[in-house]
Amino acid sequence: MTMLKTTALFVVTAVAEILGCYLTYLWLRQGKSIVLLVPAALSLAAFAWLLTFHPTAAGRTYAAYGGVYVSAGIGWLWLVEKEAPTPRDLFGVAICLAGMLVIGTGTPPREPVDLDAPVPALDEPRNER
C-alpha cells in the first residue's frame, strides 16, 4: 500500500473514531438525545472494521496511526468545535506526525522472530563441577 493510501486510510479511520466518541460525548455531557448512540456505535464499528485494512503489524500500525489521530483531533477541535488550536497544539501535532513518519517509513524486520524457538545458551546442558 502506498504512503498516500495508507495516510488516507489513517485519516478516515481517525474520523470514524472521533465521530463515534464525539456523538457519545454529546449525549453524556451535553444532554443531547440518546438516539445519538446509534450513529456513534455504527461509527465506532466502522472504526474497528477500518483498522483491519491497515498494513503491517498491529502494534506498528497503531503507533503510526496515533500521529494521525492526534492531528485529526486538533482538526476536529478547530473545524467542528470552532476552537482555534494554540501554537502548543500545533507543535504537538508536528511532533506526533514526525513520530508517525519515523515509524511509518522504517524498514520492517527482515524475518519474523520465532518466540517459541529454543534459546541455545539456555537449553544446553550445563557442566557443573
N, CA, C and O atoms as CSV, one atom per row, in Angstrom:
chain,resi,resn,atom,element,x,y,z
A,1,MET,N,N,0.852,-1.169,0.000
A,1,MET,CA,C,0.000,0.000,0.000
A,1,MET,C,C,0.897,1.231,0.000
A,1,MET,O,O,1.864,1.299,0.759
A,2,THR,N,N,0.579,2.201,-0.849
A,2,THR,CA,C,1.412,3.400,-0.922
A,2,THR,C,C,1.229,4.261,0.326
A,2,THR,O,O,0.248,4.127,1.058
A,3,MET,N,N,2.186,5.137,0.545
A,3,MET,CA,C,2.136,6.021,1.714
A,3,MET,C,C,0.896,6.916,1.660
A,3,MET,O,O,0.282,7.177,2.695
A,4,LEU,N,N,0.522,7.388,0.476
A,4,LEU,CA,C,-0.655,8.254,0.350
A,4,LEU,C,C,-1.936,7.501,0.698
A,4,LEU,O,O,-2.787,8.023,1.418
A,5,LYS,N,N,-2.077,6.272,0.190
A,5,LYS,CA,C,-3.262,5.467,0.503
A,5,LYS,C,C,-3.315,5.117,1.990
A,5,LYS,O,O,-4.381,5.147,2.605
A,6,THR,N,N,-2.171,4.790,2.552
A,6,THR,CA,C,-2.107,4.460,3.979
A,6,THR,C,C,-2.500,5.668,4.824
A,6,THR,O,O,-3.260,5.538,5.783
A,7,THR,N,N,-1.983,6.840,4.469
A,7,THR,CA,C,-2.324,8.052,5.210
A,7,THR,C,C,-3.807,8.368,5.085
A,7,THR,O,O,-4.446,8.736,6.071
A,8,ALA,N,N,-4.362,8.229,3.885
A,8,ALA,CA,C,-5.801,8.460,3.694
A,8,ALA,C,C,-6.620,7.486,4.536
A,8,ALA,O,O,-7.624,7.874,5.135
A,9,LEU,N,N,-6.196,6.224,4.585
A,9,LEU,CA,C,-6.891,5.234,5.406
A,9,LEU,C,C,-6.804,5.608,6.881
A,9,LEU,O,O,-7.785,5.470,7.612
A,10,PHE,N,N,-5.643,6.079,7.326
A,10,PHE,CA,C,-5.484,6.533,8.712
A,10,PHE,C,C,-6.444,7.684,9.014
A,10,PHE,O,O,-7.068,7.707,10.074
A,11,VAL,N,N,-6.564,8.635,8.093
A,11,VAL,CA,C,-7.430,9.799,8.306
A,11,VAL,C,C,-8.894,9.370,8.402
A,11,VAL,O,O,-9.608,9.813,9.301
A,12,VAL,N,N,-9.341,8.521,7.494
A,12,VAL,CA,C,-10.730,8.048,7.522
A,12,VAL,C,C,-10.994,7.273,8.819
A,12,VAL,O,O,-12.050,7.422,9.432
A,13,THR,N,N,-10.041,6.459,9.224
A,13,THR,CA,C,-10.168,5.697,10.467
A,13,THR,C,C,-10.265,6.637,11.666
A,13,THR,O,O,-11.094,6.434,12.553
A,14,ALA,N,N,-9.426,7.654,11.691
A,14,ALA,CA,C,-9.437,8.616,12.801
A,14,ALA,C,C,-10.762,9.366,12.868
A,14,ALA,O,O,-11.303,9.574,13.954
A,15,VAL,N,N,-11.286,9.770,11.718
A,15,VAL,CA,C,-12.559,10.495,11.706
A,15,VAL,C,C,-13.677,9.592,12.220
A,15,VAL,O,O,-14.537,10.049,12.973
A,16,ALA,N,N,-13.678,8.329,11.828
A,16,ALA,CA,C,-14.706,7.396,12.321
A,16,ALA,C,C,-14.621,7.252,13.838
A,16,ALA,O,O,-15.646,7.234,14.520
A,17,GLU,N,N,-13.411,7.150,14.362
A,17,GLU,CA,C,-13.245,7.006,15.811
A,17,GLU,C,C,-13.671,8.276,16.549
A,17,GLU,O,O,-14.405,8.212,17.535
A,18,ILE,N,N,-13.212,9.410,16.071
A,18,ILE,CA,C,-13.532,10.672,16.733
A,18,ILE,C,C,-15.029,10.956,16.657
A,18,ILE,O,O,-15.618,11.407,17.640
A,19,LEU,N,N,-15.650,10.700,15.517
A,19,LEU,CA,C,-17.092,10.916,15.380
A,19,LEU,C,C,-17.870,10.061,16.373
A,19,LEU,O,O,-18.774,10.559,17.044
A,20,GLY,N,N,-17.528,8.786,16.472
A,20,GLY,CA,C,-18.215,7.903,17.416
A,20,GLY,C,C,-18.059,8.369,18.856
A,20,GLY,O,O,-19.016,8.338,19.630
A,21,CYS,N,N,-16.868,8.795,19.211
A,21,CYS,CA,C,-16.629,9.291,20.571
A,21,CYS,C,C,-17.323,10.629,20.802
A,21,CYS,O,O,-17.864,10.866,21.882
A,22,TYR,N,N,-17.314,11.499,19.803
A,22,TYR,CA,C,-17.931,12.819,19.943
A,22,TYR,C,C,-19.450,12.708,20.093
A,22,TYR,O,O,-20.047,13.425,20.895
A,23,LEU,N,N,-20.064,11.829,19.339
A,23,LEU,CA,C,-21.515,11.650,19.466
A,23,LEU,C,C,-21.876,11.127,20.855
A,23,LEU,O,O,-22.877,11.539,21.440
A,24,THR,N,N,-21.066,10.232,21.369
A,24,THR,CA,C,-21.288,9.734,22.734
A,24,THR,C,C,-21.100,10.864,23.738
A,24,THR,O,O,-21.866,10.981,24.694
A,25,TYR,N,N,-20.096,11.685,23.527
A,25,TYR,CA,C,-19.846,12.849,24.387
A,25,TYR,C,C,-21.051,13.791,24.378
A,25,TYR,O,O,-21.462,14.294,25.424
A,26,LEU,N,N,-21.614,14.025,23.190
A,26,LEU,CA,C,-22.774,14.917,23.109
A,26,LEU,C,C,-23.931,14.396,23.959
A,26,LEU,O,O,-24.618,15.174,24.621
A,27,TRP,N,N,-24.143,13.093,23.941
A,27,TRP,CA,C,-25.213,12.504,24.740
A,27,TRP,C,C,-24.896,12.586,26.240
A,27,TRP,O,O,-25.735,13.005,27.038
A,28,LEU,N,N,-23.678,12.181,26.610
A,28,LEU,CA,C,-23.321,12.130,28.027
A,28,LEU,C,C,-23.132,13.507,28.667
A,28,LEU,O,O,-23.604,13.748,29.778
A,29,ARG,N,N,-22.450,14.398,27.973
A,29,ARG,CA,C,-22.049,15.668,28.582
A,29,ARG,C,C,-22.899,16.874,28.178
A,29,ARG,O,O,-23.000,17.850,28.921
A,30,GLN,N,N,-23.502,16.794,27.003
A,30,GLN,CA,C,-24.255,17.947,26.510
A,30,GLN,C,C,-25.768,17.744,26.602
A,30,GLN,O,O,-26.540,18.636,26.250
A,31,GLY,N,N,-26.187,16.570,27.075
A,31,GLY,CA,C,-27.614,16.316,27.250
A,31,GLY,C,C,-28.378,16.120,25.956
A,31,GLY,O,O,-29.595,16.305,25.924
A,32,LYS,N,N,-27.690,15.750,24.894
A,32,LYS,CA,C,-28.365,15.516,23.604
A,32,LYS,C,C,-29.102,14.180,23.643
A,32,LYS,O,O,-28.989,13.426,24.610
A,33,SER,N,N,-29.846,13.900,22.600
A,33,SER,CA,C,-30.696,12.715,22.530
A,33,SER,C,C,-29.884,11.415,22.599
A,33,SER,O,O,-28.781,11.316,22.062
A,34,ILE,N,N,-30.466,10.433,23.275
A,34,ILE,CA,C,-29.844,9.105,23.364
A,34,ILE,C,C,-29.768,8.429,21.999
A,34,ILE,O,O,-29.000,7.486,21.806
A,35,VAL,N,N,-30.561,8.914,21.063
A,35,VAL,CA,C,-30.559,8.373,19.702
A,35,VAL,C,C,-29.175,8.533,19.061
A,35,VAL,O,O,-28.827,7.790,18.143
A,36,LEU,N,N,-28.397,9.491,19.538
A,36,LEU,CA,C,-27.037,9.684,19.007
A,36,LEU,C,C,-26.146,8.468,19.230
A,36,LEU,O,O,-25.122,8.314,18.564
A,37,LEU,N,N,-26.530,7.613,20.155
A,37,LEU,CA,C,-25.721,6.420,20.406
A,37,LEU,C,C,-25.767,5.438,19.233
A,37,LEU,O,O,-24.848,4.636,19.065
A,38,VAL,N,N,-26.821,5.491,18.427
A,38,VAL,CA,C,-26.904,4.589,17.268
A,38,VAL,C,C,-25.829,4.946,16.243
A,38,VAL,O,O,-25.033,4.076,15.887
A,39,PRO,N,N,-25.768,6.203,15.745
A,39,PRO,CA,C,-24.677,6.511,14.814
A,39,PRO,C,C,-23.299,6.431,15.479
A,39,PRO,O,O,-22.304,6.140,14.814
A,40,ALA,N,N,-23.242,6.691,16.796
A,40,ALA,CA,C,-21.961,6.567,17.499
A,40,ALA,C,C,-21.473,5.128,17.436
A,40,ALA,O,O,-20.304,4.879,17.143
A,41,ALA,N,N,-22.363,4.183,17.708
A,41,ALA,CA,C,-21.982,2.764,17.664
A,41,ALA,C,C,-21.598,2.349,16.249
A,41,ALA,O,O,-20.635,1.606,16.060
A,42,LEU,N,N,-22.343,2.824,15.256
A,42,LEU,CA,C,-22.013,2.489,13.865
A,42,LEU,C,C,-20.654,3.070,13.465
A,42,LEU,O,O,-19.872,2.425,12.768
A,43,SER,N,N,-20.390,4.283,13.912
A,43,SER,CA,C,-19.117,4.916,13.602
A,43,SER,C,C,-17.950,4.180,14.264
A,43,SER,O,O,-16.902,3.986,13.647
A,44,LEU,N,N,-18.136,3.774,15.515
A,44,LEU,CA,C,-17.072,3.032,16.205
A,44,LEU,C,C,-16.904,1.632,15.614
A,44,LEU,O,O,-15.793,1.102,15.591
A,45,ALA,N,N,-17.996,1.031,15.137
A,45,ALA,CA,C,-17.881,-0.261,14.448
A,45,ALA,C,C,-17.117,-0.081,13.141
A,45,ALA,O,O,-16.291,-0.921,12.783
A,46,ALA,N,N,-17.388,1.008,12.427
A,46,ALA,CA,C,-16.652,1.292,11.181
A,46,ALA,C,C,-15.173,1.519,11.491
A,46,ALA,O,O,-14.304,1.074,10.742
A,47,PHE,N,N,-14.893,2.207,12.585
A,47,PHE,CA,C,-13.511,2.420,13.013
A,47,PHE,C,C,-12.793,1.084,13.217
A,47,PHE,O,O,-11.687,0.885,12.713
A,48,ALA,N,N,-13.423,0.174,13.955
A,48,ALA,CA,C,-12.808,-1.138,14.215
A,48,ALA,C,C,-12.622,-1.912,12.913
A,48,ALA,O,O,-11.593,-2.559,12.720
A,49,TRP,N,N,-13.598,-1.851,12.030
A,49,TRP,CA,C,-13.515,-2.541,10.742
A,49,TRP,C,C,-12.380,-1.951,9.904
A,49,TRP,O,O,-11.610,-2.690,9.292
A,50,LEU,N,N,-12.276,-0.614,9.877
A,50,LEU,CA,C,-11.221,0.037,9.092
A,50,LEU,C,C,-9.825,-0.343,9.589
A,50,LEU,O,O,-8.884,-0.425,8.799
A,51,LEU,N,N,-9.693,-0.574,10.890
A,51,LEU,CA,C,-8.385,-0.974,11.418
A,51,LEU,C,C,-7.881,-2.264,10.781
A,51,LEU,O,O,-6.672,-2.479,10.693
A,52,THR,N,N,-8.794,-3.123,10.337
A,52,THR,CA,C,-8.377,-4.394,9.740
A,52,THR,C,C,-7.715,-4.206,8.380
A,52,THR,O,O,-7.060,-5.122,7.883
A,53,PHE,N,N,-7.874,-3.045,7.777
A,53,PHE,CA,C,-7.273,-2.792,6.462
A,53,PHE,C,C,-5.888,-2.166,6.554
A,53,PHE,O,O,-5.219,-1.994,5.534
A,54,HIS,N,N,-5.457,-1.828,7.741
A,54,HIS,CA,C,-4.169,-1.178,7.885
A,54,HIS,C,C,-3.040,-2.180,7.656
A,54,HIS,O,O,-3.147,-3.348,8.031
A,55,PRO,N,N,-1.951,-1.708,7.034
A,55,PRO,CA,C,-0.843,-2.598,6.710
A,55,PRO,C,C,0.035,-2.900,7.928
A,55,PRO,O,O,-0.080,-2.255,8.971
A,56,THR,N,N,0.901,-3.881,7.774
A,56,THR,CA,C,1.962,-4.260,8.710
A,56,THR,C,C,1.439,-4.743,10.061
A,56,THR,O,O,0.236,-4.940,10.234
A,57,ALA,N,N,2.311,-4.924,10.975
A,57,ALA,CA,C,1.977,-5.457,12.300
A,57,ALA,C,C,1.072,-4.480,13.048
A,57,ALA,O,O,1.204,-3.264,12.906
A,58,ALA,N,N,0.170,-5.014,13.832
A,58,ALA,CA,C,-0.819,-4.190,14.524
A,58,ALA,C,C,-0.172,-3.132,15.414
A,58,ALA,O,O,-0.592,-1.975,15.392
A,59,GLY,N,N,0.823,-3.498,16.184
A,59,GLY,CA,C,1.460,-2.538,17.090
A,59,GLY,C,C,2.075,-1.369,16.353
A,59,GLY,O,O,1.922,-0.222,16.772
A,60,ARG,N,N,2.770,-1.642,15.258
A,60,ARG,CA,C,3.387,-0.580,14.468
A,60,ARG,C,C,2.304,0.279,13.814
A,60,ARG,O,O,2.425,1.502,13.745
A,61,THR,N,N,1.247,-0.376,13.339
A,61,THR,CA,C,0.157,0.360,12.714
A,61,THR,C,C,-0.488,1.300,13.718
A,61,THR,O,O,-0.711,2.470,13.409
A,62,TYR,N,N,-0.792,0.811,14.913
A,62,TYR,CA,C,-1.442,1.648,15.923
A,62,TYR,C,C,-0.533,2.792,16.350
A,62,TYR,O,O,-1.008,3.901,16.596
A,63,ALA,N,N,0.748,2.539,16.440
A,63,ALA,CA,C,1.685,3.595,16.819
A,63,ALA,C,C,1.712,4.699,15.755
A,63,ALA,O,O,1.664,5.884,16.084
A,64,ALA,N,N,1.788,4.307,14.494
A,64,ALA,CA,C,1.796,5.302,13.416
A,64,ALA,C,C,0.438,5.998,13.313
A,64,ALA,O,O,0.367,7.199,13.056
A,65,TYR,N,N,-0.629,5.239,13.514
A,65,TYR,CA,C,-1.979,5.803,13.461
A,65,TYR,C,C,-2.168,6.875,14.536
A,65,TYR,O,O,-2.930,7.822,14.342
A,66,GLY,N,N,-1.485,6.730,15.652
A,66,GLY,CA,C,-1.609,7.696,16.739
A,66,GLY,C,C,-1.298,9.120,16.296
A,66,GLY,O,O,-1.953,10.061,16.743
A,67,GLY,N,N,-0.310,9.289,15.427
A,67,GLY,CA,C,0.024,10.622,14.928
A,67,GLY,C,C,-1.109,11.235,14.128
A,67,GLY,O,O,-1.387,12.429,14.239
A,68,VAL,N,N,-1.760,10.415,13.326
A,68,VAL,CA,C,-2.889,10.898,12.539
A,68,VAL,C,C,-4.071,11.194,13.456
A,68,VAL,O,O,-4.786,12.177,13.259
A,69,TYR,N,N,-4.275,10.343,14.457
A,69,TYR,CA,C,-5.391,10.540,15.385
A,69,TYR,C,C,-5.258,11.873,16.124
A,69,TYR,O,O,-6.233,12.614,16.246
A,70,VAL,N,N,-4.070,12.173,16.608
A,70,VAL,CA,C,-3.840,13.442,17.304
A,70,VAL,C,C,-4.095,14.609,16.356
A,70,VAL,O,O,-4.719,15.596,16.744
A,71,SER,N,N,-3.621,14.504,15.130
A,71,SER,CA,C,-3.827,15.564,14.143
A,71,SER,C,C,-5.313,15.754,13.838
A,71,SER,O,O,-5.804,16.881,13.769
A,72,ALA,N,N,-6.018,14.639,13.659
A,72,ALA,CA,C,-7.453,14.719,13.377
A,72,ALA,C,C,-8.204,15.302,14.567
A,72,ALA,O,O,-9.173,16.041,14.391
A,73,GLY,N,N,-7.766,14.975,15.763
A,73,GLY,CA,C,-8.407,15.527,16.960
A,73,GLY,C,C,-8.278,17.036,17.025
A,73,GLY,O,O,-9.241,17.724,17.366
A,74,ILE,N,N,-7.118,17.558,16.708
A,74,ILE,CA,C,-6.924,19.008,16.709
A,74,ILE,C,C,-7.692,19.634,15.552
A,74,ILE,O,O,-8.242,20.726,15.692
A,75,GLY,N,N,-7.733,18.953,14.411
A,75,GLY,CA,C,-8.550,19.438,13.290
A,75,GLY,C,C,-10.029,19.480,13.654
A,75,GLY,O,O,-10.741,20.416,13.290
A,76,TRP,N,N,-10.484,18.459,14.376
A,76,TRP,CA,C,-11.882,18.401,14.833
A,76,TRP,C,C,-12.165,19.562,15.789
A,76,TRP,O,O,-13.209,20.209,15.700
A,77,LEU,N,N,-11.240,19.815,16.689
A,77,LEU,CA,C,-11.368,20.935,17.623
A,77,LEU,C,C,-11.596,22.237,16.868
A,77,LEU,O,O,-12.431,23.054,17.257
A,78,TRP,N,N,-10.849,22.421,15.791
A,78,TRP,CA,C,-10.892,23.645,15.025
A,78,TRP,C,C,-12.138,23.721,14.141
A,78,TRP,O,O,-12.841,24.731,14.144
A,79,LEU,N,N,-12.413,22.652,13.382
A,79,LEU,CA,C,-13.486,22.691,12.392
A,79,LEU,C,C,-14.878,22.447,12.970
A,79,LEU,O,O,-15.843,23.078,12.540
A,80,VAL,N,N,-14.991,21.549,13.929
A,80,VAL,CA,C,-16.304,21.188,14.459
A,80,VAL,C,C,-16.638,21.980,15.719
A,80,VAL,O,O,-17.738,22.516,15.852
A,81,GLU,N,N,-15.685,22.047,16.634
A,81,GLU,CA,C,-15.935,22.731,17.897
A,81,GLU,C,C,-15.635,24.224,17.829
A,81,GLU,O,O,-15.857,24.949,18.799
A,82,LYS,N,N,-15.134,24.683,16.690
A,82,LYS,CA,C,-14.875,26.102,16.433
A,82,LYS,C,C,-13.932,26.748,17.450
A,82,LYS,O,O,-14.094,27.912,17.817
A,83,GLU,N,N,-12.944,25.968,17.896
A,83,GLU,CA,C,-11.929,26.493,18.811
A,83,GLU,C,C,-10.577,26.421,18.109
A,83,GLU,O,O,-10.125,25.346,17.715
A,84,ALA,N,N,-9.951,27.561,17.960
A,84,ALA,CA,C,-8.672,27.616,17.240
A,84,ALA,C,C,-7.586,26.899,18.036
A,84,ALA,O,O,-7.484,27.066,19.251
A,85,PRO,N,N,-6.778,26.102,17.343
A,85,PRO,CA,C,-5.674,25.442,18.042
A,85,PRO,C,C,-4.625,26.468,18.470
A,85,PRO,O,O,-4.398,27.473,17.796
A,86,THR,N,N,-4.001,26.189,19.594
A,86,THR,CA,C,-2.940,27.064,20.095
A,86,THR,C,C,-1.625,26.679,19.410
A,86,THR,O,O,-1.531,25.605,18.815
A,87,PRO,N,N,-0.631,27.529,19.488
A,87,PRO,CA,C,0.681,27.148,18.958
A,87,PRO,C,C,1.194,25.848,19.593
A,87,PRO,O,O,1.840,25.038,18.929
A,88,ARG,N,N,0.902,25.663,20.871
A,88,ARG,CA,C,1.322,24.438,21.560
A,88,ARG,C,C,0.609,23.217,20.954
A,88,ARG,O,O,1.222,22.161,20.793
A,89,ASP,N,N,-0.684,23.358,20.618
A,89,ASP,CA,C,-1.418,22.273,19.944
A,89,ASP,C,C,-0.736,21.906,18.623
A,89,ASP,O,O,-0.511,20.732,18.327
A,90,LEU,N,N,-0.419,22.922,17.851
A,90,LEU,CA,C,0.186,22.684,16.533
A,90,LEU,C,C,1.584,22.081,16.667
A,90,LEU,O,O,1.976,21.234,15.865
A,91,PHE,N,N,2.326,22.512,17.668
A,91,PHE,CA,C,3.645,21.934,17.916
A,91,PHE,C,C,3.506,20.456,18.289
A,91,PHE,O,O,4.279,19.615,17.830
A,92,GLY,N,N,2.526,20.156,19.114
A,92,GLY,CA,C,2.268,18.757,19.483
A,92,GLY,C,C,1.909,17.908,18.281
A,92,GLY,O,O,2.363,16.770,18.158
A,93,VAL,N,N,1.094,18.458,17.396
A,93,VAL,CA,C,0.739,17.741,16.171
A,93,VAL,C,C,1.989,17.476,15.336
A,93,VAL,O,O,2.170,16.377,14.812
A,94,ALA,N,N,2.844,18.480,15.216
A,94,ALA,CA,C,4.076,18.314,14.428
A,94,ALA,C,C,4.949,17.200,15.009
A,94,ALA,O,O,5.513,16.396,14.269
A,95,ILE,N,N,5.054,17.160,16.334
A,95,ILE,CA,C,5.839,16.100,16.968
A,95,ILE,C,C,5.226,14.732,16.681
A,95,ILE,O,O,5.940,13.782,16.359
A,96,CYS,N,N,3.908,14.635,16.797
A,96,CYS,CA,C,3.232,13.351,16.546
A,96,CYS,C,C,3.396,12.907,15.099
A,96,CYS,O,O,3.650,11.733,14.831
A,97,LEU,N,N,3.251,13.848,14.165
A,97,LEU,CA,C,3.414,13.492,12.752
A,97,LEU,C,C,4.855,13.098,12.441
A,97,LEU,O,O,5.092,12.214,11.618
A,98,ALA,N,N,5.813,13.745,13.089
A,98,ALA,CA,C,7.217,13.348,12.906
A,98,ALA,C,C,7.418,11.924,13.413
A,98,ALA,O,O,8.090,11.120,12.766
A,99,GLY,N,N,6.837,11.612,14.571
A,99,GLY,CA,C,6.927,10.243,15.098
A,99,GLY,C,C,6.277,9.242,14.163
A,99,GLY,O,O,6.811,8.155,13.941
A,100,MET,N,N,5.119,9.607,13.611
A,100,MET,CA,C,4.443,8.729,12.664
A,100,MET,C,C,5.317,8.495,11.426
A,100,MET,O,O,5.398,7.381,10.910
A,101,LEU,N,N,5.957,9.549,10.971
A,101,LEU,CA,C,6.823,9.429,9.801
A,101,LEU,C,C,8.004,8.499,10.077
A,101,LEU,O,O,8.371,7.689,9.227
A,102,VAL,N,N,8.589,8.616,11.250
A,102,VAL,CA,C,9.711,7.746,11.624
A,102,VAL,C,C,9.253,6.282,11.652
A,102,VAL,O,O,9.917,5.404,11.101
A,103,ILE,N,N,8.114,6.036,12.300
A,103,ILE,CA,C,7.609,4.664,12.407
A,103,ILE,C,C,7.145,4.144,11.053
A,103,ILE,O,O,7.456,3.014,10.676
A,104,GLY,N,N,6.408,4.965,10.328
A,104,GLY,CA,C,5.810,4.530,9.061
A,104,GLY,C,C,6.798,4.295,7.940
A,104,GLY,O,O,6.527,3.508,7.033
A,105,THR,N,N,7.935,4.962,7.985
A,105,THR,CA,C,8.910,4.795,6.904
A,105,THR,C,C,10.078,3.901,7.300
A,105,THR,O,O,11.003,3.689,6.517
A,106,GLY,N,N,10.027,3.382,8.517
A,106,GLY,CA,C,11.096,2.488,8.975
A,106,GLY,C,C,11.069,1.174,8.212
A,106,GLY,O,O,10.036,0.759,7.689
A,107,THR,N,N,12.208,0.541,8.163
A,107,THR,CA,C,12.274,-0.756,7.495
A,107,THR,C,C,11.695,-1.824,8.400
A,107,THR,O,O,12.054,-1.910,9.574
A,108,PRO,N,N,10.793,-2.643,7.857
A,108,PRO,CA,C,10.247,-3.719,8.674
A,108,PRO,C,C,11.320,-4.769,8.968
A,108,PRO,O,O,12.321,-4.844,8.256
A,109,PRO,N,N,11.123,-5.565,9.992
A,109,PRO,CA,C,12.101,-6.604,10.299
A,109,PRO,C,C,12.299,-7.538,9.103
A,109,PRO,O,O,11.369,-7.769,8.329
A,110,ARG,N,N,13.497,-8.065,8.958
A,110,ARG,CA,C,13.801,-8.924,7.811
A,110,ARG,C,C,13.039,-10.239,7.849
A,110,ARG,O,O,12.523,-10.696,6.829
A,111,GLU,N,N,12.971,-10.833,9.006
A,111,GLU,CA,C,12.239,-12.091,9.135
A,111,GLU,C,C,11.568,-12.111,10.497
A,111,GLU,O,O,12.100,-11.567,11.465
A,112,PRO,N,N,10.413,-12.730,10.571
A,112,PRO,CA,C,9.740,-12.763,11.868
A,112,PRO,C,C,10.561,-13.543,12.892
A,112,PRO,O,O,11.234,-14.515,12.550
A,113,VAL,N,N,10.501,-13.120,14.111
A,113,VAL,CA,C,11.216,-13.782,15.189
A,113,VAL,C,C,10.328,-14.885,15.747
A,113,VAL,O,O,9.172,-14.643,16.093
A,114,ASP,N,N,10.867,-16.091,15.832
A,114,ASP,CA,C,10.129,-17.215,16.394
A,114,ASP,C,C,10.329,-17.198,17.901
A,114,ASP,O,O,11.379,-17.589,18.411
A,115,LEU,N,N,9.294,-16.736,18.607
A,115,LEU,CA,C,9.412,-16.614,20.055
A,115,LEU,C,C,9.385,-17.958,20.764
A,115,LEU,O,O,9.735,-18.041,21.941
A,116,ASP,N,N,8.973,-19.022,20.059
A,116,ASP,CA,C,8.924,-20.346,20.660
A,116,ASP,C,C,10.205,-21.153,20.421
A,116,ASP,O,O,10.365,-22.250,20.957
A,117,ALA,N,N,11.099,-20.608,19.626
A,117,ALA,CA,C,12.340,-21.326,19.335
A,117,ALA,C,C,13.194,-21.414,20.594
A,117,ALA,O,O,13.218,-20.479,21.396
A,118,PRO,N,N,13.891,-22.526,20.771
A,118,PRO,CA,C,14.738,-22.648,21.959
A,118,PRO,C,C,15.900,-21.665,21.906
A,118,PRO,O,O,16.411,-21.347,20.832
A,119,VAL,N,N,16.297,-21.202,23.043
A,119,VAL,CA,C,17.455,-20.320,23.154
A,119,VAL,C,C,18.635,-21.224,23.459
A,119,VAL,O,O,18.695,-21.809,24.540
A,120,PRO,N,N,19.593,-21.354,22.516
A,120,PRO,CA,C,20.666,-22.334,22.691
A,120,PRO,C,C,21.435,-22.196,24.003
A,120,PRO,O,O,21.733,-23.201,24.649
A,121,ALA,N,N,21.752,-20.995,24.396
A,121,ALA,CA,C,22.555,-20.831,25.605
A,121,ALA,C,C,21.808,-21.306,26.850
A,121,ALA,O,O,22.431,-21.719,27.828
A,122,LEU,N,N,20.493,-21.250,26.815
A,122,LEU,CA,C,19.714,-21.644,27.978
A,122,LEU,C,C,19.290,-23.109,27.931
A,122,LEU,O,O,19.037,-23.712,28.974
A,123,ASP,N,N,19.209,-23.685,26.736
A,123,ASP,CA,C,18.706,-25.042,26.597
A,123,ASP,C,C,19.802,-26.109,26.587
A,123,ASP,O,O,19.497,-27.301,26.635
A,124,GLU,N,N,21.066,-25.704,26.526
A,124,GLU,CA,C,22.161,-26.671,26.531
A,124,GLU,C,C,22.412,-27.154,27.959
A,124,GLU,O,O,22.219,-26.404,28.916
A,125,PRO,N,N,22.835,-28.386,28.095
A,125,PRO,CA,C,23.160,-28.873,29.455
A,125,PRO,C,C,24.340,-28.098,30.033
A,125,PRO,O,O,25.247,-27.688,29.309
A,126,ARG,N,N,24.311,-27.912,31.301
A,126,ARG,CA,C,25.369,-27.179,31.977
A,126,ARG,C,C,26.411,-28.142,32.495
A,126,ARG,O,O,26.071,-29.222,32.977
A,127,ASN,N,N,27.658,-27.773,32.406
A,127,ASN,CA,C,28.751,-28.549,33.004
A,127,ASN,C,C,28.936,-28.050,34.417
A,127,ASN,O,O,29.494,-26.975,34.640
A,128,GLU,N,N,28.478,-28.815,35.350
A,128,GLU,CA,C,28.613,-28.418,36.735
A,128,GLU,C,C,29.748,-29.230,37.356
A,128,GLU,O,O,29.871,-30.421,37.070
A,129,ARG,N,N,30.566,-28.624,38.184
A,129,ARG,CA,C,31.692,-29.308,38.813
A,129,ARG,C,C,31.321,-29.788,40.149
A,129,ARG,O,O,32.143,-30.393,40.838
